[in-house]
Structure formats: structure tokens, C-alpha cells
Amino acid sequence: MTPLQGIGLAVAAYLALLARSAWKQGEMRQFMMSCLVLILLFGLIVSVIAGYVWWHGR
């Protein structure tokens, strides 16, 4: 297992534990909204980086 895979596994396990906790506390909607916000932010960051690489890579 590469270090990147280990980090990915740790993050996935942490998110699974957070989801389980949110489920037990009845806050699954709030957890999912938080995940959506994170996905959008990461998507924005990736888009900016990809645009920069594309623009300066010509």
C-alpha cells in the first residue's frame, strides 16, 4: 500500500465514523450538506488549478 492509499483509507474510515455518529444523533442531513460543501470547494480548487495548468501549458 502506498502512502497516498494509506491516507485515503484513513480519511475514508474517519468519514465512515462521522457518518455513523451523525446517523445515531439524527443529523445525517447536516452531515450530507457538509460533505456537499466540501465537494464543491474541492471541485473549485481543482478547477482553478486545472485552468491554470491548461492556460500556462500552451
C-alpha positions, 0 to 999 in steps of 0.5 A, spaced: 500 500 500 502 506 498 502 512 502 497 516 498 492 509 499 494 509 506 491 516 507 485 515 503 483 509 507 484 513 513 480 519 511 475 514 508 474 510 515 474 517 519 468 519 514 465 512 515 465 514 523 462 521 522 457 518 518 455 513 523 455 518 529 451 523 525 446 517 523 445 515 531 444 523 533 439 524 527 443 529 523 445 525 517 442 531 513 447 536 516 452 531 515 450 530 507 450 538 506 457 538 509 460 533 505 456 537 499 460 543 501 466 540 501 465 537 494 464 543 491 470 547 494 474 541 492 471 541 485 473 549 485 480 548 487 481 543 482 478 547 477 482 553 478 488 549 478 486 545 472 485 552 468 491 554 470 495 548 468 491 548 461 492 556 460 500 556 462 501 549 458 500 552 451 
